């Protein structure tokens, strides 16, 4: 049994288990469900509060964020791409909350989340190098991590710091 982000309860049961047994199991765990729902709701509120630190509701806010984002990311992208001998076909930005960056290895494009503006600059640089490394190695394997070691020595520390920031945001 688990509580998903919207607060719904998802129960997995063996094939053939009667509906009555599943209902009884849920009933027995009502207290756990209530506590877990409250905790999930609180985490979602904290997460929303974190991402809302970057206002993007109006066109002016989005334009301002985009200017700041490009000014921050483009020099990093250019410097590291040159050093690594790679060239993304395009770099674009979206307000994604599920990923800080994404590399499409088929068309060599890289997407960076607008929300990297909420991270320290050196953590943003980690995201940039991470995505550029995918142009050389698509998978997260030993070669990929060797490339990360070569091109951004502090990547483990930056990843830990980014996760810490996210955990604090989620409670």
C-alpha positions, 0 to 999 in steps of 0.5 A: 500500500502506498500514497501517491502525490495527489493523496490517493491510496494505491494497494497492490494485492496478489491475484485472486485475493478477495475484494473483502480481504483488500477492504479489510486490510485498508480498514485495518490501516486507516490510521497509517493512511491518514498519517501518510496522506497528511505527510504527503500533503505537507511535502507537496505544499513544501515542494510547491513553496520551493518551486514558487520561489521562482515566479513564472506566472506572468509573461514579464516574470517568465521573460526575466527568468529566461534572461537570467537563465540564459546569462547563467547557463549559456557561458557554462554550456559554451565553455564545457562543450568546447572543452569536451569536444561536443556541440548540442544541436540546440539548448532550450529551457522549460519550467520542468519540476521533475528533472533539472536537465534532459539530453535527447541523444537522438537529436543532440538537444539539451533542455535545462529546467528554469528552476535551476535558478533556485540552485547554487551556481556550481550545482547548475554547472553540474547539471550542464556538464551532466547533460553534455556528458550524455552527448558522449555517453547516453547511459549512466554507466562507468564510462559516463561517471568517468567522464563526469570525473574528468570534466566536473570533479565536484559532481558528487558533491554538487549532486548531494547538495542539489538533493539536499536542497530538494529534500529540504523543499519536500520536508 
